[in-house]
Amino acid sequence: MIFEKLAALIAEQFNVDADSITMETSFTDDLNADSVDIVDLSMALEEEFGIEELEEEEASSISTVGDLVRFLQNKID
């Protein structure tokens, strides 16, 4: 459930096909995300999942979609 929502958000944000996103997709290597992209994604996550703003240390520990899924599971549960 979280992965599907996240894949749709990421696809929209980075203009890629949602089907191309996997748990191993790297934000920097595969999606060429820069700090502005991450901030935009962070704001979209806050809105979609109702979480508080990501702390910088939390964001820095997230490098793949799988990392973000696990992070969100811990935040939402």
mmCIF file of the N, C-alpha and C atoms, coordinates in Angstrom:
data_MODEL
# 
_entry.id   MODEL 
# 
loop_
_atom_site.group_PDB 
_atom_site.id 
_atom_site.type_symbol 
_atom_site.label_atom_id 
_atom_site.label_alt_id 
_atom_site.label_comp_id 
_atom_site.label_asym_id 
_atom_site.label_entity_id 
_atom_site.label_seq_id 
_atom_site.pdbx_PDB_ins_code 
_atom_site.Cartn_x 
_atom_site.Cartn_y 
_atom_site.Cartn_z 
_atom_site.occupancy 
_atom_site.B_iso_or_equiv 
_atom_site.pdbx_formal_charge 
_atom_site.auth_seq_id 
_atom_site.auth_comp_id 
_atom_site.auth_asym_id 
_atom_site.auth_atom_id 
_atom_site.pdbx_PDB_model_num 
ATOM 1   N N  . MET A 1 1  ? 0.827  -1.204 0.000   1.00 0.00 ? 1  MET A N  1 
ATOM 2   C CA . MET A 1 1  ? 0.000  0.000  0.000   1.00 0.00 ? 1  MET A CA 1 
ATOM 3   C C  . MET A 1 1  ? 0.863  1.257  0.000   1.00 0.00 ? 1  MET A C  1 
ATOM 4   N N  . ILE A 1 2  ? 1.785  1.345  0.946   1.00 0.00 ? 2  ILE A N  1 
ATOM 5   C CA . ILE A 1 2  ? 2.667  2.509  1.007   1.00 0.00 ? 2  ILE A CA 1 
ATOM 6   C C  . ILE A 1 2  ? 3.505  2.589  -0.261  1.00 0.00 ? 2  ILE A C  1 
ATOM 7   N N  . PHE A 1 3  ? 4.048  1.438  -0.681  1.00 0.00 ? 3  PHE A N  1 
ATOM 8   C CA . PHE A 1 3  ? 4.908  1.447  -1.871  1.00 0.00 ? 3  PHE A CA 1 
ATOM 9   C C  . PHE A 1 3  ? 4.155  1.966  -3.098  1.00 0.00 ? 3  PHE A C  1 
ATOM 10  N N  . GLU A 1 4  ? 2.920  1.519  -3.284  1.00 0.00 ? 4  GLU A N  1 
ATOM 11  C CA . GLU A 1 4  ? 2.148  1.932  -4.459  1.00 0.00 ? 4  GLU A CA 1 
ATOM 12  C C  . GLU A 1 4  ? 1.901  3.444  -4.447  1.00 0.00 ? 4  GLU A C  1 
ATOM 13  N N  . LYS A 1 5  ? 1.497  3.963  -3.292  1.00 0.00 ? 5  LYS A N  1 
ATOM 14  C CA . LYS A 1 5  ? 1.281  5.411  -3.168  1.00 0.00 ? 5  LYS A CA 1 
ATOM 15  C C  . LYS A 1 5  ? 2.575  6.169  -3.440  1.00 0.00 ? 5  LYS A C  1 
ATOM 16  N N  . LEU A 1 6  ? 3.644  5.649  -2.855  1.00 0.00 ? 6  LEU A N  1 
ATOM 17  C CA . LEU A 1 6  ? 4.948  6.286  -2.991  1.00 0.00 ? 6  LEU A CA 1 
ATOM 18  C C  . LEU A 1 6  ? 5.431  6.261  -4.433  1.00 0.00 ? 6  LEU A C  1 
ATOM 19  N N  . ALA A 1 7  ? 5.268  5.124  -5.099  1.00 0.00 ? 7  ALA A N  1 
ATOM 20  C CA . ALA A 1 7  ? 5.693  5.004  -6.500  1.00 0.00 ? 7  ALA A CA 1 
ATOM 21  C C  . ALA A 1 7  ? 4.946  6.010  -7.367  1.00 0.00 ? 7  ALA A C  1 
ATOM 22  N N  . ALA A 1 8  ? 3.658  6.180  -7.109  1.00 0.00 ? 8  ALA A N  1 
ATOM 23  C CA . ALA A 1 8  ? 2.869  7.145  -7.877  1.00 0.00 ? 8  ALA A CA 1 
ATOM 24  C C  . ALA A 1 8  ? 3.363  8.571  -7.631  1.00 0.00 ? 8  ALA A C  1 
ATOM 25  N N  . LEU A 1 9  ? 3.642  8.882  -6.369  1.00 0.00 ? 9  LEU A N  1 
ATOM 26  C CA . LEU A 1 9  ? 4.161  10.212 -6.031  1.00 0.00 ? 9  LEU A CA 1 
ATOM 27  C C  . LEU A 1 9  ? 5.508  10.469 -6.694  1.00 0.00 ? 9  LEU A C  1 
ATOM 28  N N  . ILE A 1 10 ? 6.396  9.492  -6.590  1.00 0.00 ? 10 ILE A N  1 
ATOM 29  C CA . ILE A 1 10 ? 7.739  9.634  -7.156  1.00 0.00 ? 10 ILE A CA 1 
ATOM 30  C C  . ILE A 1 10 ? 7.660  9.751  -8.679  1.00 0.00 ? 10 ILE A C  1 
ATOM 31  N N  . ALA A 1 11 ? 6.807  8.945  -9.294  1.00 0.00 ? 11 ALA A N  1 
ATOM 32  C CA . ALA A 1 11 ? 6.650  8.998  -10.746 1.00 0.00 ? 11 ALA A CA 1 
ATOM 33  C C  . ALA A 1 11 ? 6.214  10.391 -11.191 1.00 0.00 ? 11 ALA A C  1 
ATOM 34  N N  . GLU A 1 12 ? 5.263  10.943 -10.454 1.00 0.00 ? 12 GLU A N  1 
ATOM 35  C CA . GLU A 1 12 ? 4.778  12.283 -10.782 1.00 0.00 ? 12 GLU A CA 1 
ATOM 36  C C  . GLU A 1 12 ? 5.870  13.326 -10.556 1.00 0.00 ? 12 GLU A C  1 
ATOM 37  N N  . GLN A 1 13 ? 6.542  13.228 -9.435  1.00 0.00 ? 13 GLN A N  1 
ATOM 38  C CA . GLN A 1 13 ? 7.563  14.196 -9.046  1.00 0.00 ? 13 GLN A CA 1 
ATOM 39  C C  . GLN A 1 13 ? 8.767  14.202 -9.998  1.00 0.00 ? 13 GLN A C  1 
ATOM 40  N N  . PHE A 1 14 ? 9.183  13.002 -10.414 1.00 0.00 ? 14 PHE A N  1 
ATOM 41  C CA . PHE A 1 14 ? 10.402 12.880 -11.214 1.00 0.00 ? 14 PHE A CA 1 
ATOM 42  C C  . PHE A 1 14 ? 10.118 12.589 -12.683 1.00 0.00 ? 14 PHE A C  1 
ATOM 43  N N  . ASN A 1 15 ? 8.835  12.610 -13.052 1.00 0.00 ? 15 ASN A N  1 
ATOM 44  C CA . ASN A 1 15 ? 8.442  12.418 -14.437 1.00 0.00 ? 15 ASN A CA 1 
ATOM 45  C C  . ASN A 1 15 ? 8.968  11.103 -15.017 1.00 0.00 ? 15 ASN A C  1 
ATOM 46  N N  . VAL A 1 16 ? 8.753  10.030 -14.259 1.00 0.00 ? 16 VAL A N  1 
ATOM 47  C CA . VAL A 1 16 ? 9.135  8.692  -14.708 1.00 0.00 ? 16 VAL A CA 1 
ATOM 48  C C  . VAL A 1 16 ? 7.915  7.787  -14.626 1.00 0.00 ? 16 VAL A C  1 
ATOM 49  N N  . ASP A 1 17 ? 8.018  6.622  -15.227 1.00 0.00 ? 17 ASP A N  1 
ATOM 50  C CA . ASP A 1 17 ? 6.930  5.641  -15.198 1.00 0.00 ? 17 ASP A CA 1 
ATOM 51  C C  . ASP A 1 17 ? 6.909  4.955  -13.835 1.00 0.00 ? 17 ASP A C  1 
ATOM 52  N N  . ALA A 1 18 ? 5.759  4.923  -13.199 1.00 0.00 ? 18 ALA A N  1 
ATOM 53  C CA . ALA A 1 18 ? 5.646  4.300  -11.869 1.00 0.00 ? 18 ALA A CA 1 
ATOM 54  C C  . ALA A 1 18 ? 6.087  2.840  -11.893 1.00 0.00 ? 18 ALA A C  1 
ATOM 55  N N  . ASP A 1 19 ? 5.880  2.162  -13.014 1.00 0.00 ? 19 ASP A N  1 
ATOM 56  C CA . ASP A 1 19 ? 6.277  0.755  -13.123 1.00 0.00 ? 19 ASP A CA 1 
ATOM 57  C C  . ASP A 1 19 ? 7.787  0.565  -13.098 1.00 0.00 ? 19 ASP A C  1 
ATOM 58  N N  . SER A 1 20 ? 8.534  1.630  -13.363 1.00 0.00 ? 20 SER A N  1 
ATOM 59  C CA . SER A 1 20 ? 10.000 1.521  -13.374 1.00 0.00 ? 20 SER A CA 1 
ATOM 60  C C  . SER A 1 20 ? 10.599 1.678  -11.974 1.00 0.00 ? 20 SER A C  1 
ATOM 61  N N  . ILE A 1 21 ? 9.764  2.020  -10.998 1.00 0.00 ? 21 ILE A N  1 
ATOM 62  C CA . ILE A 1 21 ? 10.248 2.249  -9.637  1.00 0.00 ? 21 ILE A CA 1 
ATOM 63  C C  . ILE A 1 21 ? 10.188 0.957  -8.832  1.00 0.00 ? 21 ILE A C  1 
ATOM 64  N N  . THR A 1 22 ? 11.317 0.621  -8.197  1.00 0.00 ? 22 THR A N  1 
ATOM 65  C CA . THR A 1 22 ? 11.385 -0.572 -7.354  1.00 0.00 ? 22 THR A CA 1 
ATOM 66  C C  . THR A 1 22 ? 11.881 -0.157 -5.967  1.00 0.00 ? 22 THR A C  1 
ATOM 67  N N  . MET A 1 23 ? 11.908 -1.097 -5.065  1.00 0.00 ? 23 MET A N  1 
ATOM 68  C CA . MET A 1 23 ? 12.438 -0.825 -3.718  1.00 0.00 ? 23 MET A CA 1 
ATOM 69  C C  . MET A 1 23 ? 13.918 -0.457 -3.784  1.00 0.00 ? 23 MET A C  1 
ATOM 70  N N  . GLU A 1 24 ? 14.608 -0.898 -4.837  1.00 0.00 ? 24 GLU A N  1 
ATOM 71  C CA . GLU A 1 24 ? 16.040 -0.627 -4.963  1.00 0.00 ? 24 GLU A CA 1 
ATOM 72  C C  . GLU A 1 24 ? 16.336 0.662  -5.722  1.00 0.00 ? 24 GLU A C  1 
ATOM 73  N N  . THR A 1 25 ? 15.324 1.325  -6.238  1.00 0.00 ? 25 THR A N  1 
ATOM 74  C CA . THR A 1 25 ? 15.539 2.558  -6.996  1.00 0.00 ? 25 THR A CA 1 
ATOM 75  C C  . THR A 1 25 ? 16.219 3.591  -6.095  1.00 0.00 ? 25 THR A C  1 
ATOM 76  N N  . SER A 1 26 ? 17.341 4.102  -6.584  1.00 0.00 ? 26 SER A N  1 
ATOM 77  C CA . SER A 1 26 ? 18.103 5.108  -5.836  1.00 0.00 ? 26 SER A CA 1 
ATOM 78  C C  . SER A 1 26 ? 17.655 6.504  -6.267  1.00 0.00 ? 26 SER A C  1 
ATOM 79  N N  . PHE A 1 27 ? 17.432 7.370  -5.276  1.00 0.00 ? 27 PHE A N  1 
ATOM 80  C CA . PHE A 1 27 ? 17.006 8.733  -5.607  1.00 0.00 ? 27 PHE A CA 1 
ATOM 81  C C  . PHE A 1 27 ? 18.078 9.480  -6.387  1.00 0.00 ? 27 PHE A C  1 
ATOM 82  N N  . THR A 1 28 ? 19.330 9.346  -5.980  1.00 0.00 ? 28 THR A N  1 
ATOM 83  C CA . THR A 1 28 ? 20.391 10.089 -6.667  1.00 0.00 ? 28 THR A CA 1 
ATOM 84  C C  . THR A 1 28 ? 20.860 9.392  -7.935  1.00 0.00 ? 28 THR A C  1 
ATOM 85  N N  . ASP A 1 29 ? 21.092 8.078  -7.876  1.00 0.00 ? 29 ASP A N  1 
ATOM 86  C CA . ASP A 1 29 ? 21.645 7.374  -9.030  1.00 0.00 ? 29 ASP A CA 1 
ATOM 87  C C  . ASP A 1 29 ? 20.624 7.124  -10.133 1.00 0.00 ? 29 ASP A C  1 
ATOM 88  N N  . ASP A 1 30 ? 19.416 6.699  -9.762  1.00 0.00 ? 30 ASP A N  1 
ATOM 89  C CA . ASP A 1 30 ? 18.420 6.334  -10.766 1.00 0.00 ? 30 ASP A CA 1 
ATOM 90  C C  . ASP A 1 30 ? 17.501 7.482  -11.160 1.00 0.00 ? 30 ASP A C  1 
ATOM 91  N N  . LEU A 1 31 ? 17.193 8.349  -10.208 1.00 0.00 ? 31 LEU A N  1 
ATOM 92  C CA . LEU A 1 31 ? 16.249 9.433  -10.471 1.00 0.00 ? 31 LEU A CA 1 
ATOM 93  C C  . LEU A 1 31 ? 16.929 10.795 -10.622 1.00 0.00 ? 31 LEU A C  1 
ATOM 94  N N  . ASN A 1 32 ? 18.254 10.822 -10.428 1.00 0.00 ? 32 ASN A N  1 
ATOM 95  C CA . ASN A 1 32 ? 19.023 12.064 -10.537 1.00 0.00 ? 32 ASN A CA 1 
ATOM 96  C C  . ASN A 1 32 ? 18.456 13.180 -9.660  1.00 0.00 ? 32 ASN A C  1 
ATOM 97  N N  . ALA A 1 33 ? 18.024 12.812 -8.460  1.00 0.00 ? 33 ALA A N  1 
ATOM 98  C CA . ALA A 1 33 ? 17.427 13.790 -7.548  1.00 0.00 ? 33 ALA A CA 1 
ATOM 99  C C  . ALA A 1 33 ? 18.493 14.700 -6.963  1.00 0.00 ? 33 ALA A C  1 
ATOM 100 N N  . ASP A 1 34 ? 18.163 15.980 -6.886  1.00 0.00 ? 34 ASP A N  1 
ATOM 101 C CA . ASP A 1 34 ? 19.038 16.923 -6.185  1.00 0.00 ? 34 ASP A CA 1 
ATOM 102 C C  . ASP A 1 34 ? 18.306 17.382 -4.920  1.00 0.00 ? 34 ASP A C  1 
ATOM 103 N N  . SER A 1 35 ? 18.914 18.269 -4.175  1.00 0.00 ? 35 SER A N  1 
ATOM 104 C CA . SER A 1 35 ? 18.339 18.664 -2.887  1.00 0.00 ? 35 SER A CA 1 
ATOM 105 C C  . SER A 1 35 ? 16.961 19.316 -3.054  1.00 0.00 ? 35 SER A C  1 
ATOM 106 N N  . VAL A 1 36 ? 16.758 20.056 -4.128  1.00 0.00 ? 36 VAL A N  1 
ATOM 107 C CA . VAL A 1 36 ? 15.457 20.689 -4.368  1.00 0.00 ? 36 VAL A CA 1 
ATOM 108 C C  . VAL A 1 36 ? 14.392 19.613 -4.617  1.00 0.00 ? 36 VAL A C  1 
ATOM 109 N N  . ASP A 1 37 ? 14.757 18.593 -5.400  1.00 0.00 ? 37 ASP A N  1 
ATOM 110 C CA . ASP A 1 37 ? 13.825 17.490 -5.651  1.00 0.00 ? 37 ASP A CA 1 
ATOM 111 C C  . ASP A 1 37 ? 13.428 16.806 -4.351  1.00 0.00 ? 37 ASP A C  1 
ATOM 112 N N  . ILE A 1 38 ? 14.394 16.606 -3.472  1.00 0.00 ? 38 ILE A N  1 
ATOM 113 C CA . ILE A 1 38 ? 14.134 15.929 -2.203  1.00 0.00 ? 38 ILE A CA 1 
ATOM 114 C C  . ILE A 1 38 ? 13.205 16.774 -1.325  1.00 0.00 ? 38 ILE A C  1 
ATOM 115 N N  . VAL A 1 39 ? 13.423 18.076 -1.307  1.00 0.00 ? 39 VAL A N  1 
ATOM 116 C CA . VAL A 1 39 ? 12.544 18.963 -0.531  1.00 0.00 ? 39 VAL A CA 1 
ATOM 117 C C  . VAL A 1 39 ? 11.124 18.910 -1.086  1.00 0.00 ? 39 VAL A C  1 
ATOM 118 N N  . ASP A 1 40 ? 10.991 18.946 -2.416  1.00 0.00 ? 40 ASP A N  1 
ATOM 119 C CA . ASP A 1 40 ? 9.665  18.861 -3.044  1.00 0.00 ? 40 ASP A CA 1 
ATOM 120 C C  . ASP A 1 40 ? 8.986  17.546 -2.697  1.00 0.00 ? 40 ASP A C  1 
ATOM 121 N N  . LEU A 1 41 ? 9.756  16.461 -2.774  1.00 0.00 ? 41 LEU A N  1 
ATOM 122 C CA . LEU A 1 41 ? 9.210  15.148 -2.451  1.00 0.00 ? 41 LEU A CA 1 
ATOM 123 C C  . LEU A 1 41 ? 8.809  15.089 -0.979  1.00 0.00 ? 41 LEU A C  1 
ATOM 124 N N  . SER A 1 42 ? 9.628  15.657 -0.134  1.00 0.00 ? 42 SER A N  1 
ATOM 125 C CA . SER A 1 42 ? 9.349  15.685 1.299   1.00 0.00 ? 42 SER A CA 1 
ATOM 126 C C  . SER A 1 42 ? 8.017  16.387 1.571   1.00 0.00 ? 42 SER A C  1 
ATOM 127 N N  . MET A 1 43 ? 7.782  17.502 0.903   1.00 0.00 ? 43 MET A N  1 
ATOM 128 C CA . MET A 1 43 ? 6.524  18.232 1.098   1.00 0.00 ? 43 MET A CA 1 
ATOM 129 C C  . MET A 1 43 ? 5.341  17.412 0.596   1.00 0.00 ? 43 MET A C  1 
ATOM 130 N N  . ALA A 1 44 ? 5.518  16.721 -0.522  1.00 0.00 ? 44 ALA A N  1 
ATOM 131 C CA . ALA A 1 44 ? 4.457  15.875 -1.053  1.00 0.00 ? 44 ALA A CA 1 
ATOM 132 C C  . ALA A 1 44 ? 4.159  14.723 -0.095  1.00 0.00 ? 44 ALA A C  1 
ATOM 133 N N  . LEU A 1 45 ? 5.208  14.177 0.530   1.00 0.00 ? 45 LEU A N  1 
ATOM 134 C CA . LEU A 1 45 ? 5.033  13.090 1.499   1.00 0.00 ? 45 LEU A CA 1 
ATOM 135 C C  . LEU A 1 45 ? 4.265  13.566 2.717   1.00 0.00 ? 45 LEU A C  1 
ATOM 136 N N  . GLU A 1 46 ? 4.597  14.770 3.182   1.00 0.00 ? 46 GLU A N  1 
ATOM 137 C CA . GLU A 1 46 ? 3.909  15.335 4.342   1.00 0.00 ? 46 GLU A CA 1 
ATOM 138 C C  . GLU A 1 46 ? 2.411  15.440 4.052   1.00 0.00 ? 46 GLU A C  1 
ATOM 139 N N  . GLU A 1 47 ? 2.088  15.901 2.845   1.00 0.00 ? 47 GLU A N  1 
ATOM 140 C CA . GLU A 1 47 ? 0.696  16.075 2.466   1.00 0.00 ? 47 GLU A CA 1 
ATOM 141 C C  . GLU A 1 47 ? -0.002 14.723 2.285   1.00 0.00 ? 47 GLU A C  1 
ATOM 142 N N  . GLU A 1 48 ? 0.635  13.805 1.575   1.00 0.00 ? 48 GLU A N  1 
ATOM 143 C CA . GLU A 1 48 ? 0.023  12.517 1.244   1.00 0.00 ? 48 GLU A CA 1 
ATOM 144 C C  . GLU A 1 48 ? -0.133 11.607 2.458   1.00 0.00 ? 48 GLU A C  1 
ATOM 145 N N  . PHE A 1 49 ? 0.895  11.572 3.304   1.00 0.00 ? 49 PHE A N  1 
ATOM 146 C CA . PHE A 1 49 ? 0.898  10.618 4.415   1.00 0.00 ? 49 PHE A CA 1 
ATOM 147 C C  . PHE A 1 49 ? 0.632  11.260 5.773   1.00 0.00 ? 49 PHE A C  1 
ATOM 148 N N  . GLY A 1 50 ? 0.486  12.575 5.800   1.00 0.00 ? 50 GLY A N  1 
ATOM 149 C CA . GLY A 1 50 ? 0.179  13.254 7.049   1.00 0.00 ? 50 GLY A CA 1 
ATOM 150 C C  . GLY A 1 50 ? 1.292  13.156 8.075   1.00 0.00 ? 50 GLY A C  1 
ATOM 151 N N  . ILE A 1 51 ? 2.525  13.171 7.599   1.00 0.00 ? 51 ILE A N  1 
ATOM 152 C CA . ILE A 1 51 ? 3.662  13.112 8.527   1.00 0.00 ? 51 ILE A CA 1 
ATOM 153 C C  . ILE A 1 51 ? 4.248  14.501 8.705   1.00 0.00 ? 51 ILE A C  1 
ATOM 154 N N  . GLU A 1 52 ? 5.016  14.664 9.761   1.00 0.00 ? 52 GLU A N  1 
ATOM 155 C CA . GLU A 1 52 ? 5.677  15.940 9.994   1.00 0.00 ? 52 GLU A CA 1 
ATOM 156 C C  . GLU A 1 52 ? 6.868  16.069 9.059   1.00 0.00 ? 52 GLU A C  1 
ATOM 157 N N  . GLU A 1 53 ? 7.368  17.281 8.974   1.00 0.00 ? 53 GLU A N  1 
ATOM 158 C CA . GLU A 1 53 ? 8.508  17.550 8.105   1.00 0.00 ? 53 GLU A CA 1 
ATOM 159 C C  . GLU A 1 53 ? 9.669  16.613 8.424   1.00 0.00 ? 53 GLU A C  1 
ATOM 160 N N  . LEU A 1 54 ? 10.319 16.128 7.382   1.00 0.00 ? 54 LEU A N  1 
ATOM 161 C CA . LEU A 1 54 ? 11.476 15.251 7.572   1.00 0.00 ? 54 LEU A CA 1 
ATOM 162 C C  . LEU A 1 54 ? 12.626 16.036 8.175   1.00 0.00 ? 54 LEU A C  1 
ATOM 163 N N  . GLU A 1 55 ? 13.230 15.472 9.188   1.00 0.00 ? 55 GLU A N  1 
ATOM 164 C CA . GLU A 1 55 ? 14.435 16.078 9.748   1.00 0.00 ? 55 GLU A CA 1 
ATOM 165 C C  . GLU A 1 55 ? 15.581 15.823 8.779   1.00 0.00 ? 55 GLU A C  1 
ATOM 166 N N  . GLU A 1 56 ? 16.578 16.693 8.797   1.00 0.00 ? 56 GLU A N  1 
ATOM 167 C CA . GLU A 1 56 ? 17.691 16.547 7.857   1.00 0.00 ? 56 GLU A CA 1 
ATOM 168 C C  . GLU A 1 56 ? 18.411 15.217 8.040   1.00 0.00 ? 56 GLU A C  1 
ATOM 169 N N  . GLU A 1 57 ? 18.584 14.792 9.308   1.00 0.00 ? 57 GLU A N  1 
ATOM 170 C CA . GLU A 1 57 ? 19.277 13.515 9.531   1.00 0.00 ? 57 GLU A CA 1 
ATOM 171 C C  . GLU A 1 57 ? 18.431 12.336 9.066   1.00 0.00 ? 57 GLU A C  1 
ATOM 172 N N  . GLU A 1 58 ? 17.099 12.461 9.167   1.00 0.00 ? 58 GLU A N  1 
ATOM 173 C CA . GLU A 1 58 ? 16.221 11.405 8.657   1.00 0.00 ? 58 GLU A CA 1 
ATOM 174 C C  . GLU A 1 58 ? 16.341 11.329 7.137   1.00 0.00 ? 58 GLU A C  1 
ATOM 175 N N  . ALA A 1 59 ? 16.279 12.475 6.507   1.00 0.00 ? 59 ALA A N  1 
ATOM 176 C CA . ALA A 1 59 ? 16.354 12.526 5.048   1.00 0.00 ? 59 ALA A CA 1 
ATOM 177 C C  . ALA A 1 59 ? 17.690 12.004 4.542   1.00 0.00 ? 59 ALA A C  1 
ATOM 178 N N  . SER A 1 60 ? 18.761 12.285 5.257   1.00 0.00 ? 60 SER A N  1 
ATOM 179 C CA . SER A 1 60 ? 20.079 11.853 4.794   1.00 0.00 ? 60 SER A CA 1 
ATOM 180 C C  . SER A 1 60 ? 20.265 10.344 4.892   1.00 0.00 ? 60 SER A C  1 
ATOM 181 N N  . SER A 1 61 ? 19.440 9.668  5.695   1.00 0.00 ? 61 SER A N  1 
ATOM 182 C CA . SER A 1 61 ? 19.563 8.223  5.829   1.00 0.00 ? 61 SER A CA 1 
ATOM 183 C C  . SER A 1 61 ? 18.741 7.487  4.767   1.00 0.00 ? 61 SER A C  1 
ATOM 184 N N  . ILE A 1 62 ? 18.042 8.239  3.933   1.00 0.00 ? 62 ILE A N  1 
ATOM 185 C CA . ILE A 1 62 ? 17.183 7.638  2.909   1.00 0.00 ? 62 ILE A CA 1 
ATOM 186 C C  . ILE A 1 62 ? 17.844 7.803  1.542   1.00 0.00 ? 62 ILE A C  1 
ATOM 187 N N  . SER A 1 63 ? 18.260 6.687  0.960   1.00 0.00 ? 63 SER A N  1 
ATOM 188 C CA . SER A 1 63 ? 18.886 6.783  -0.361  1.00 0.00 ? 63 SER A CA 1 
ATOM 189 C C  . SER A 1 63 ? 18.122 6.012  -1.436  1.00 0.00 ? 63 SER A C  1 
ATOM 190 N N  . THR A 1 64 ? 17.288 5.061  -1.014  1.00 0.00 ? 64 THR A N  1 
ATOM 191 C CA . THR A 1 64 ? 16.506 4.300  -1.987  1.00 0.00 ? 64 THR A CA 1 
ATOM 192 C C  . THR A 1 64 ? 15.020 4.393  -1.650  1.00 0.00 ? 64 THR A C  1 
ATOM 193 N N  . VAL A 1 65 ? 14.203 3.978  -2.577  1.00 0.00 ? 65 VAL A N  1 
ATOM 194 C CA . VAL A 1 65 ? 12.764 3.947  -2.357  1.00 0.00 ? 65 VAL A CA 1 
ATOM 195 C C  . VAL A 1 65 ? 12.449 3.016  -1.185  1.00 0.00 ? 65 VAL A C  1 
ATOM 196 N N  . GLY A 1 66 ? 13.157 1.901  -1.095  1.00 0.00 ? 66 GLY A N  1 
ATOM 197 C CA . GLY A 1 66 ? 12.951 0.963  0.011   1.00 0.00 ? 66 GLY A CA 1 
ATOM 198 C C  . GLY A 1 66 ? 13.217 1.607  1.361   1.00 0.00 ? 66 GLY A C  1 
ATOM 199 N N  . ASP A 1 67 ? 14.292 2.419  1.432   1.00 0.00 ? 67 ASP A N  1 
ATOM 200 C CA . ASP A 1 67 ? 14.586 3.141  2.672   1.00 0.00 ? 67 ASP A CA 1 
ATOM 201 C C  . ASP A 1 67 ? 13.406 4.027  3.060   1.00 0.00 ? 67 ASP A C  1 
ATOM 202 N N  . LEU A 1 68 ? 12.845 4.695  2.063   1.00 0.00 ? 68 LEU A N  1 
ATOM 203 C CA . LEU A 1 68 ? 11.737 5.608  2.325   1.00 0.00 ? 68 LEU A CA 1 
ATOM 204 C C  . LEU A 1 68 ? 10.478 4.849  2.734   1.00 0.00 ? 68 LEU A C  1 
ATOM 205 N N  . VAL A 1 69 ? 10.224 3.705  2.117   1.00 0.00 ? 69 VAL A N  1 
ATOM 206 C CA . VAL A 1 69 ? 9.068  2.885  2.490   1.00 0.00 ? 69 VAL A CA 1 
ATOM 207 C C  . VAL A 1 69 ? 9.186  2.470  3.954   1.00 0.00 ? 69 VAL A C  1 
ATOM 208 N N  . ARG A 1 70 ? 10.359 1.973  4.347   1.00 0.00 ? 70 ARG A N  1 
ATOM 209 C CA . ARG A 1 70 ? 10.562 1.549  5.742   1.00 0.00 ? 70 ARG A CA 1 
ATOM 210 C C  . ARG A 1 70 ? 10.422 2.737  6.703   1.00 0.00 ? 70 ARG A C  1 
ATOM 211 N N  . PHE A 1 71 ? 10.955 3.865  6.311   1.00 0.00 ? 71 PHE A N  1 
ATOM 212 C CA . PHE A 1 71 ? 10.839 5.080  7.130   1.00 0.00 ? 71 PHE A CA 1 
ATOM 213 C C  . PHE A 1 71 ? 9.363  5.438  7.336   1.00 0.00 ? 71 PHE A C  1 
ATOM 214 N N  . LEU A 1 72 ? 8.605  5.430  6.250   1.00 0.00 ? 72 LEU A N  1 
ATOM 215 C CA . LEU A 1 72 ? 7.182  5.791  6.322   1.00 0.00 ? 72 LEU A CA 1 
ATOM 216 C C  . LEU A 1 72 ? 6.404  4.775  7.165   1.00 0.00 ? 72 LEU A C  1 
ATOM 217 N N  . GLN A 1 73 ? 6.724  3.483  7.024   1.00 0.00 ? 73 GLN A N  1 
ATOM 218 C CA . GLN A 1 73 ? 6.045  2.463  7.820   1.00 0.00 ? 73 GLN A CA 1 
ATOM 219 C C  . GLN A 1 73 ? 6.245  2.728  9.306   1.00 0.00 ? 73 GLN A C  1 
ATOM 220 N N  . ASN A 1 74 ? 7.450  3.126  9.684   1.00 0.00 ? 74 ASN A N  1 
ATOM 221 C CA . ASN A 1 74 ? 7.736  3.423  11.093  1.00 0.00 ? 74 ASN A CA 1 
ATOM 222 C C  . ASN A 1 74 ? 7.020  4.693  11.549  1.00 0.00 ? 74 ASN A C  1 
ATOM 223 N N  . LYS A 1 75 ? 6.889  5.655  10.674  1.00 0.00 ? 75 LYS A N  1 
ATOM 224 C CA . LYS A 1 75 ? 6.242  6.924  11.021  1.00 0.00 ? 75 LYS A CA 1 
ATOM 225 C C  . LYS A 1 75 ? 4.729  6.786  11.158  1.00 0.00 ? 75 LYS A C  1 
ATOM 226 N N  . ILE A 1 76 ? 4.141  5.968  10.297  1.00 0.00 ? 76 ILE A N  1 
ATOM 227 C CA . ILE A 1 76 ? 2.685  5.895  10.231  1.00 0.00 ? 76 ILE A CA 1 
ATOM 228 C C  . ILE A 1 76 ? 2.115  4.907  11.242  1.00 0.00 ? 76 ILE A C  1 
ATOM 229 N N  . ASP A 1 77 ? 2.847  3.838  11.516  1.00 0.00 ? 77 ASP A N  1 
ATOM 230 C CA . ASP A 1 77 ? 2.324  2.801  12.422  1.00 0.00 ? 77 ASP A CA 1 
ATOM 231 C C  . ASP A 1 77 ? 2.129  3.278  13.833  1.00 0.00 ? 77 ASP A C  1 
# 
